[in-house]
């Protein structure tokens, strides 16, 4: 059963279990008295018995009275003289002396023998005659009164003072009071101060030590139970108070060196004694045979893996400081201080710069001891390769020799490169270092997405896709008319079409008439281009077209067209006649507007239907580019508003339209003046 330890203060701990008796370490004889009182009346007789720890005593007994050897060898003697008595057996040392008093007084105070520290003692105030009231004094101070002669003192100590008593006796003539002589109680030591011993006396770090708190009890009190407590400096060790005089410390460290001591006490806590302090120095064993181990065992790692460094020592005690180093670096990779013969350091996600030679050091205050060097090599997975396309010119043209370059910037050699076109393998190449090349002649079918991959056995990496567009030069275009035929009539709209059957877009098409450029059209997607032409007689002749996509112009074959109809001079005369007719119509329309305005102001007459149709604004926007607008507001109280709009629309040539526009502006200016004069006359 483990003891329950209670501590009331720093030095006062006790156990709730009953301890075993402790065997004495020093045999000493002792005296027994019969009767047990050390103070007696004169003429009384007391028998002394000599005993030792191996009672009964054997052999001759030596008796001493005031240190004088008596001529008596028996185990018991009878005495009646005052003085100090002691004895010795053959197997023991002399007993403690006992002072015996034989007094002629009327009143004596008696104490038993033996008395030990912590005993409860009964003092007897004894008179030669009967007494009525007795009083007990300690150091001349009254401490108790009683009508009986016995007084009990609890847990006496060796420094207990002097006692005496007084007693009253009744006579027919009165009461007399007797006083005893002072008595010093002969309190013996229950057990001597303990002695602390350590086994071994000079412990080695990391090994156990046994502490022992040694003392002894006299045979008369062998039944007394003791308990023990051990301390380092001012700190209790173990579980506190224990019945065992020994304490086993399973492991001692250098920091456990210091001052040790112990205490012993009775279970009743009446007597407690402590040992002297003992200095215990724990010896440290220097480290030796430092070894570095790495995992993976052969030091072959792949970049990104974890490297484990294990540093160990064959010998060494106490707290060891381990440190790890890479050759060529000043600072350590890490340190650990612990009570063990080995320690680990993990380097997470090793990089290329982590390759090299490693070592470790161990130190337990006696100086660092280094391990041997171990090389760590790294294999680096390939990085994502970069694919580069190289053509002779700015564009990849059919017939060119294309070079594919694939390069992984990082990766342990050798590296195997593979090339792909739209997911189909083109070939592979293994190189010890650098980049790989792949060449081929371009055809139109080589347009598409290209990629490459790199592999050094640690994982495949694929490049980004690169799109290649192979440019095909244009073929000779084909020139056609629509509608088809070799003859046409002036005024017809003819569609000229040019188309190259081959060639990468965009393609720029040019149209020619008698080698004179008519215009150009860009075809961004392929399929050819068309050009509409309004025919005149002068358009008779040879037509052709050209196609160009940046790789050279290709001309079509010439196609001959014959145009019949009036020439461009006759058309000019007709245009001028039409223009004059239009101007006349505009003049009539303006005059009709003035007449309508004047009549409305005077007579509020209705505008004729034919003129109203001309004057009302149109409901739809004209689609021809020639438009004439004139707007005037009438301020008559009967008419809210009227818009005068003259619009003439005709299909005419661009040169005639400009002349008509100038003529309209002149008519507008003249009519505006006339309208203002008419308004003035009407108001007046």
C-alpha positions in Angstrom: 0.0 0.0 0.0 1.4 3.3 -1.0 1.6 5.8 2.0 -0.6 8.9 2.0 1.7 11.7 2.8 0.6 14.9 4.5 2.7 18.0 4.9 1.6 20.7 7.3 4.6 22.9 6.6 8.0 22.7 4.9 9.6 20.5 7.5 6.6 18.6 8.9 5.5 15.7 6.8 4.0 12.4 8.2 2.8 9.1 6.8 -0.5 7.5 7.5 0.8 3.9 7.3 2.5 2.2 10.2 6.2 1.9 9.7 8.3 -1.1 10.7 10.8 -1.0 13.6 14.3 0.0 12.8 17.1 -2.1 14.0 19.6 -0.3 16.2 23.1 0.2 14.9 25.0 0.6 18.3 24.6 -2.0 21.0 24.5 -0.4 24.5 23.7 -1.8 27.9 20.8 -0.4 29.9 19.5 -0.4 33.5 16.2 -1.5 34.9 15.0 -0.3 38.3 12.7 -2.1 40.7 10.9 -0.1 42.0 11.2 2.2 39.0 11.8 5.4 41.0 15.2 7.1 40.8 14.4 9.1 44.0 13.7 7.1 47.2 13.6 7.6 50.9 16.6 6.8 53.0 16.9 3.2 54.0 14.9 2.1 50.9 16.3 -0.6 48.7 16.3 -0.6 44.9 17.3 -3.5 42.7 19.3 -2.7 39.5 19.3 -5.1 36.5 21.8 -4.8 33.7 20.6 -5.8 30.2 21.8 -5.4 26.6 20.1 -5.8 23.2 20.7 -9.5 23.3 18.9 -9.9 26.6 19.4 -11.7 28.8 22.9 -10.6 29.3 25.6 -13.3 29.2 29.0 -13.5 31.0 30.4 -11.2 33.6 28.6 -7.9 34.2 30.6 -4.8 35.2 29.0 -2.4 37.7 30.0 1.2 38.3 29.1 3.6 41.1 30.3 7.1 40.4 32.6 5.6 37.8 34.1 3.2 40.4 34.0 -0.4 39.5 32.0 -2.5 42.0 33.0 -5.9 43.1 29.9 -7.6 41.8 29.6 -9.6 38.5 26.0 -10.6 38.8 23.1 -9.4 36.5 21.4 -7.8 39.4 22.5 -5.7 42.4 20.7 -4.0 45.2 21.6 -0.5 46.2 20.8 2.1 48.8 23.4 4.8 48.3 23.0 8.1 46.4 25.1 8.4 43.2 25.5 7.5 39.5 25.2 3.9 38.5 25.9 2.2 35.2 26.8 -1.2 33.9 28.4 -3.0 31.0 28.1 -6.4 29.5 30.6 -8.3 27.5 28.6 -7.7 24.3 27.7 -4.0 24.8 29.1 -0.6 25.5 28.5 1.0 28.9 24.9 2.0 29.7 23.9 5.6 30.2 24.4 6.5 33.9 21.4 6.7 36.2 21.4 9.1 39.2 19.9 7.5 42.3 18.8 9.5 45.3 18.1 8.2 48.8 16.8 11.2 50.8 16.0 11.6 54.5 13.4 14.2 53.7 9.7 14.0 54.8 8.5 14.7 51.2 10.1 13.6 47.9 9.1 13.9 44.3 9.7 10.7 42.3 10.2 10.1 38.5 10.4 6.6 36.9 13.4 5.2 35.1 14.0 4.9 32.2 12.3 8.0 30.6 12.8 8.7 26.9 12.0 11.7 24.7 8.4 11.8 23.9 7.3 9.6 26.8 4.4 10.4 29.0 5.8 10.6 32.6 4.0 10.1 35.9 5.6 12.1 38.7 4.7 11.1 42.3 4.8 13.5 45.2 5.4 11.0 48.1 5.5 11.8 51.8 6.4 9.7 54.8 3.0 10.5 56.2 -0.4 11.0 54.6 -1.0 14.3 52.9 -4.1 16.2 52.0 -3.3 18.5 49.0 -0.3 18.5 46.8 0.9 21.1 44.4 3.4 20.5 41.5 5.9 23.2 40.4 8.0 23.5 37.3 11.0 25.8 37.5 9.4 27.2 40.7 6.1 28.0 39.0 2.9 26.3 40.1 1.5 24.2 37.3 -1.0 21.9 38.9 -2.9 21.1 42.2 -4.3 17.7 43.2 -5.6 15.8 46.2 -3.7 12.8 44.9 0.0 12.4 44.7 0.4 11.5 41.0 0.9 14.1 38.2 1.2 13.1 34.5 3.5 15.0 32.1 2.9 14.4 28.4 5.7 14.0 25.8 8.6 15.1 27.8 11.8 16.4 26.2 15.4 16.3 27.4 15.3 19.9 28.3 12.4 19.5 30.6 13.3 21.8 33.6 13.3 21.2 37.3 10.2 20.0 39.2 9.3 20.0 42.9 6.1 19.6 44.9 4.5 20.7 48.1 2.2 18.7 50.4 -0.1 19.7 53.3 -0.5 17.6 56.4 -3.3 18.1 59.0 -2.5 18.0 62.7 -4.7 18.6 65.7 -2.7 21.8 66.2 -3.0 22.8 62.6 -1.7 22.3 59.0 1.9 21.9 58.1 3.4 22.2 54.6 6.3 20.1 53.4 8.5 20.9 50.3 10.4 18.4 48.2 13.9 18.9 46.8 14.0 19.8 43.1 14.1 16.9 40.6 15.5 16.9 37.1 13.9 14.1 35.1 16.6 12.0 33.5 15.2 11.9 30.0 17.2 9.7 27.7 17.6 10.2 24.0 15.0 8.1 22.1 17.3 7.9 19.1 20.4 9.8 17.9 20.3 12.2 15.0 20.2 10.1 11.8 23.2 9.8 9.5 22.6 10.1 5.7 24.7 7.8 3.5 24.6 7.4 -0.3 25.4 4.2 -2.1 27.5 4.7 -4.3 29.0 7.7 -2.6 30.1 9.2 -6.0 27.2 8.3 -8.4 27.6 8.3 -12.2 25.1 10.3 -14.2 22.3 8.2 -15.5 22.7 5.5 -12.9 20.7 4.9 -9.7 21.6 6.0 -6.1 20.3 4.6 -2.8 20.0 7.0 0.1 19.9 5.7 3.7 18.9 7.5 6.8 20.5 5.6 9.7 19.6 5.8 13.4 18.7 3.3 16.2 16.2 2.9 19.0 17.0 1.6 22.5 15.9 -1.9 23.4 13.5 -0.5 25.9 11.7 1.3 23.1 12.2 -1.1 20.3 8.4 -1.1 19.7 8.5 2.6 18.8 7.9 3.1 15.1 9.8 5.7 13.1 9.3 7.3 9.7 11.8 9.0 7.4 11.9 11.8 4.8 14.7 12.7 2.4 15.6 16.2 1.0 17.7 17.7 -1.7 18.4 21.3 -0.7 14.9 22.3 0.7 12.9 20.0 -1.6 11.4 16.8 -0.3 12.2 13.7 -2.5 10.1 10.8 -3.4 6.7 10.6 -1.9 7.6 12.4 1.3 7.5 10.5 4.6 8.0 6.8 4.5 8.5 3.9 7.0 11.6 2.8 5.1 14.9 4.4 6.0 16.0 4.0 2.4 15.1 5.9 -0.8 16.1 4.6 -4.2 16.7 7.3 -6.9 16.5 5.4 -10.2 18.4 7.9 -12.3 20.8 10.7 -11.2 21.8 13.6 -13.4 24.5 16.2 -13.0 21.9 18.9 -12.1 20.9 16.6 -9.2 24.2 17.3 -7.6 23.8 19.2 -4.3 23.2 19.1 -0.6 21.2 16.1 0.7 19.9 15.4 4.2 17.2 13.4 5.9 14.8 13.5 8.9 13.6 10.8 11.3 10.6 11.1 13.6 8.2 9.0 15.6 4.9 8.2 14.1 3.3 10.3 16.8 5.5 13.3 15.7 6.6 13.8 19.3 10.3 13.4 18.5 11.9 14.5 15.2 15.6 14.7 14.4 17.5 15.6 11.2 20.9 14.6 9.8 23.8 16.7 8.8 23.9 17.8 5.2 25.9 15.7 2.8 27.2 16.9 -0.6 26.6 14.5 -3.4 28.4 15.2 -6.7 27.0 13.3 -9.8 29.8 12.5 -12.2 29.2 12.9 -15.9 30.6 10.6 -18.6 31.8 12.4 -21.7 30.3 11.5 -25.1 32.2 9.3 -27.4 31.8 7.5 -30.8 29.5 10.0 -32.4 27.8 8.6 -35.5 25.5 10.1 -38.2 22.9 8.0 -40.0 20.7 9.3 -42.8 17.4 8.0 -44.2 17.1 7.0 -47.0 20.1 4.9 -46.1 22.2 5.4 -49.2 21.7 9.2 -49.3 19.9 9.0 -52.7 17.0 11.4 -52.5 14.5 12.9 -55.0 14.0 16.6 -54.8 10.9 17.3 -52.7 11.4 14.3 -50.4 12.3 14.5 -46.7 15.8 13.9 -45.4 16.1 12.4 -41.9 19.5 12.8 -40.0 20.0 10.6 -36.9 22.9 11.5 -34.6 23.9 9.1 -31.9 26.6 8.5 -29.4 27.9 5.2 -28.0 28.8 6.6 -24.6 27.9 9.7 -22.6 25.6 10.7 -19.8 23.4 13.5 -18.8 22.0 16.2 -21.1 23.6 16.0 -24.6 23.5 18.8 -27.1 23.3 17.4 -30.7 23.9 19.7 -33.7 23.7 19.0 -37.5 25.9 20.6 -40.2 26.4 20.7 -43.9 30.0 21.0 -45.1 30.7 24.5 -46.3 28.1 26.3 -44.2 28.8 28.3 -41.1 25.5 28.0 -39.3 24.2 24.7 -38.0 21.1 23.1 -39.6 19.6 22.6 -36.1 20.3 21.7 -32.5 18.6 19.6 -29.9 19.4 19.2 -26.2 18.0 16.2 -24.4 18.8 13.3 -22.1 19.3 10.6 -24.6 22.0 8.9 -26.6 20.5 9.9 -30.0 18.5 12.6 -31.6 16.9 13.2 -35.0 16.6 16.2 -37.4 14.3 16.2 -40.4 14.8 18.4 -43.4 11.5 18.8 -45.1 11.2 19.0 -48.9 14.9 19.0 -49.9 16.0 21.2 -52.7 18.9 21.1 -55.1 21.1 23.2 -52.8 20.6 20.7 -50.0 23.0 18.2 -51.7 26.4 17.9 -50.1 28.3 16.2 -47.2 26.7 16.2 -43.8 28.1 15.6 -40.3 26.8 16.0 -36.7 28.3 16.9 -33.3 27.5 15.9 -29.7 28.5 17.7 -26.6 27.7 17.1 -22.9 29.8 20.0 -21.5 33.1 18.3 -22.1 33.4 19.7 -25.7 31.8 18.7 -29.0 32.7 15.4 -30.7 32.2 15.2 -34.5 30.9 12.3 -36.6 32.3 11.3 -40.0 31.0 13.0 -43.2 28.2 11.4 -45.2 27.4 12.5 -48.8 23.8 13.2 -49.8 22.9 13.3 -53.5 19.7 14.5 -55.0 17.9 13.6 -58.2 15.9 16.4 -59.5 12.6 15.7 -61.4 12.4 17.5 -64.8 10.6 20.8 -64.8 7.9 21.6 -67.3 9.7 21.8 -70.7 9.4 24.7 -73.1 8.7 24.0 -76.8 10.1 26.4 -79.4 9.3 26.4 -83.1 11.9 27.7 -85.4 11.3 28.4 -89.1 13.7 30.0 -91.7 11.5 33.1 -92.1 8.9 35.1 -90.2 6.2 32.7 -91.5 6.1 29.0 -91.7 5.7 28.3 -95.4 5.1 25.0 -97.1 8.4 23.5 -98.0 10.4 25.2 -95.2 12.4 23.0 -92.8 10.9 23.4 -89.3 12.9 22.8 -86.1 11.2 21.9 -82.9 13.3 22.7 -79.7 12.2 21.1 -76.4 14.1 22.0 -73.2 13.5 21.4 -69.5 15.4 24.0 -67.5 15.8 21.7 -64.5 16.2 18.0 -64.1 18.8 15.4 -63.5 20.1 13.8 -66.7 19.6 11.8 -68.8 16.3 13.3 -70.1 14.1 11.7 -72.7 12.2 14.1 -74.9 9.2 13.2 -77.0 7.5 15.5 -79.7 3.8 15.5 -80.5 1.6 16.9 -83.3 -2.1 17.0 -82.4 -1.4 14.2 -79.8 0.4 12.0 -82.3 4.0 11.2 -81.6 6.5 12.6 -84.1 9.6 11.0 -82.4 11.8 11.1 -79.4 15.4 12.0 -78.4 17.5 11.2 -75.2 20.1 13.8 -74.3 22.6 13.8 -71.4 22.0 17.6 -70.9 20.6 20.6 -72.7 17.7 20.6 -75.2 16.5 18.2 -77.9 15.8 19.0 -81.6 13.4 17.6 -84.1 13.3 18.6 -87.8 10.9 18.1 -90.7 9.8 19.7 -94.0 6.5 21.6 -93.8 3.4 20.7 -95.7 -0.1 22.1 -95.4 -1.1 19.2 -93.2 1.5 20.3 -90.6 -0.7 23.1 -89.3 -2.0 22.4 -85.8 -1.0 22.1 -82.1 2.5 20.9 -81.1 3.8 19.9 -77.7 6.7 18.0 -76.1 7.3 16.0 -72.9 10.4 15.5 -70.8 11.0 12.4 -68.6 14.1 11.4 -66.5 12.4 8.6 -64.7 11.1 10.8 -61.9 7.9 11.8 -63.6 6.8 13.1 -67.0 6.3 16.8 -67.6 4.3 18.1 -70.6 4.9 21.5 -72.3 2.3 24.0 -73.2 0.8 23.6 -76.6 2.2 25.8 -79.4 0.0 26.4 -82.5 1.6 26.3 -85.9 -0.1 27.7 -88.9 1.6 26.7 -92.2 1.1 29.4 -94.8 0.3 28.1 -98.3 1.2 30.5 -101.3 -1.7 31.4 -103.5 -2.2 29.6 -106.7 -3.1 31.4 -110.0 -6.6 32.8 -109.5 -9.5 32.2 -111.8 -11.3 35.3 -113.2 -15.0 35.0 -114.2 -18.0 37.2 -115.2 -21.5 37.0 -113.8 -23.6 36.7 -115.8 -21.2 34.7 -117.9 -20.6 35.7 -121.5 -18.2 37.7 -123.6 -20.7 40.4 -124.6 -22.7 42.9 -122.5 -24.8 46.1 -122.9 -23.9 49.5 -121.5 -25.7 50.2 -118.3 -25.7 46.6 -117.1 -24.2 45.8 -113.7 -21.6 43.1 -114.2 -20.1 41.0 -111.3 -16.4 40.4 -111.6 -15.2 37.4 -109.6 -11.7 36.3 -108.7 -10.8 33.1 -106.7 -7.5 31.3 -105.9 -8.1 27.6 -105.5 -5.2 27.3 -103.0 -3.6 29.8 -100.6 -3.7 30.7 -96.9 -6.0 33.6 -96.1 -6.3 36.5 -95.8 -5.9 37.0 -99.6 -6.0 40.4 -101.3 -7.6 40.4 -104.7 -7.0 43.1 -107.4 -9.2 43.7 -110.4 -7.7 45.0 -113.7 -9.2 46.4 -117.0 -6.6 46.7 -119.7 -4.0 46.4 -116.9 -5.5 49.4 -115.1 -6.6 48.8 -111.5 -10.3 49.0 -111.0 -10.1 48.2 -107.2 -9.1 45.7 -104.6 -11.0 43.5 -102.1 -9.6 41.5 -99.1 -10.8 38.0 -98.5 -10.1 37.2 -94.8 -11.6 33.7 -94.8 -11.0 32.3 -98.3 -13.6 31.6 -101.0 -12.7 34.4 -103.5 -13.9 38.0 -104.0 -16.4 39.8 -106.2 -16.5 43.4 -107.7 -19.6 45.0 -109.3 -19.2 47.2 -112.3 -21.8 49.4 -114.1 -20.8 48.9 -117.7 -20.2 51.6 -120.3 -19.0 51.3 -123.8 -15.5 52.1 -122.8 -15.4 48.9 -120.6 -14.9 46.8 -123.7 -11.5 45.1 -123.5 -9.4 42.6 -121.5 -10.2 42.0 -117.8 -8.0 40.1 -115.3 -7.3 39.8 -111.5 -4.5 39.1 -109.1 -4.2 37.3 -105.7 -1.7 37.9 -103.0 -1.4 36.5 -99.4 2.1 38.0 -98.7 4.0 35.3 -100.4 3.9 36.8 -103.9 1.2 38.0 -106.4 -0.3 35.5 -108.8 -2.2 36.8 -111.9 -5.2 35.2 -113.6 -5.5 34.7 -117.3 -7.1 37.6 -119.2 -10.8 37.5 -120.2 -12.2 39.7 -123.1 -15.5 41.5 -122.8 -17.4 43.4 -125.5 -19.8 46.2 -124.4 -22.5 47.6 -126.8 -24.5 50.9 -126.2 -24.2 54.8 -126.1 -21.0 56.4 -125.2 -20.3 58.5 -122.1 -20.8 61.9 -124.1 -24.4 61.2 -124.9 -25.1 60.3 -121.3 -23.7 63.7 -120.3 -26.2 65.6 -122.6 -29.1 63.6 -121.2 -28.0 64.4 -117.7 -28.0 68.1 -118.3 -31.5 68.0 -119.8 -32.8 66.2 -116.8 -31.2 68.7 -114.5 -32.9 71.7 -116.3 -36.2 70.0 -116.0 -35.8 69.4 -112.3 -35.0 73.1 -111.8 -38.2 74.2 -113.6 -40.2 71.9 -111.4 -38.6 73.4 -108.3 -39.5 77.0 -109.5 -43.1 76.0 -110.0 -43.3 74.4 -106.6 -41.9 77.5 -104.9 -44.4 79.8 -106.7 -47.3 77.6 -105.7 -46.2 77.7 -102.1 -46.2 81.6 -102.1 -49.7 81.7 -103.7 -51.0 79.3 -101.1 -49.5 81.3 -98.3 -51.0 84.6 -99.6 -54.5 83.3 -100.1 -54.6 81.7 -96.7 -53.8 85.0 -95.0 -56.4 86.9 -97.0 -59.3 84.7 -97.6 -58.6 81.5 -95.6 -59.3 79.5 -98.8 -58.5 75.9 -99.1 -55.4 74.9 -100.9 -56.1 72.8 -103.9 -55.5 69.1 -103.5 -52.7 68.9 -106.1 -50.8 71.7 -104.4 -51.5 70.4 -100.9 -49.9 67.1 -101.8 -46.9 68.9 -102.9 -46.7 71.1 -99.7 -47.5 68.5 -97.0 -44.4 66.8 -95.5 -43.8 63.2 -96.6 -44.4 60.4 -94.2 -41.3 58.4 -95.2 -37.6 59.4 -95.5 -36.4 59.4 -99.1 -33.7 57.0 -100.1 -32.0 59.2 -102.8 -29.1 61.4 -101.9 -30.7 64.5 -103.6 -33.1 66.2 -101.2 -34.4 69.8 -101.0 -36.1 71.1 -97.9 -37.6 74.5 -97.1 -39.5 75.3 -93.9 -41.5 78.5 -93.1 -44.0 79.3 -90.2 -47.3 81.2 -90.9 -48.4 83.3 -88.0 -52.2 83.5 -88.9 -54.7 83.1 -86.0 -56.7 80.7 -88.1 -53.8 78.5 -89.2 -51.7 76.9 -86.4 -48.8 75.8 -88.6 -47.8 74.7 -92.1 -44.6 73.2 -93.3 -43.5 73.8 -96.9 -41.5 71.0 -98.1 -40.3 70.6 -101.6 -38.6 67.3 -102.3 -37.4 66.2 -105.6 -35.8 62.9 -106.0 -34.2 61.6 -109.2 -31.6 59.2 -110.2 -28.9 61.3 -111.7 -25.1 61.3 -111.9 -23.1 62.7 -109.0 -21.8 65.8 -111.1 -25.4 66.8 -111.9 -26.5 66.5 -108.3 -24.0 69.2 -107.2 -25.3 71.6 -109.8 -28.9 71.0 -108.7 -28.0 71.6 -105.1 -26.4 75.0 -105.8 -29.5 76.0 -107.8 -31.8 75.1 -104.9 -29.9 77.3 -102.5 -30.3 80.3 -104.8 -34.1 79.7 -105.1 -34.4 79.4 -101.4 -32.7 82.8 -100.8 -35.0 84.6 -103.3 -38.2 83.0 -101.9 -37.3 83.8 -98.3 -37.2 87.6 -99.1 -40.5 87.5 -100.9 -42.2 85.7 -98.0 -41.1 88.3 -95.6 -42.4 91.2 -97.7 -45.7 89.4 -98.1 -46.0 89.0 -94.3 -45.5 92.8 -93.8 -48.2 93.7 -96.3 -50.7 91.4 -94.8 -50.1 92.8 -91.3 -50.6 96.3 -92.5 
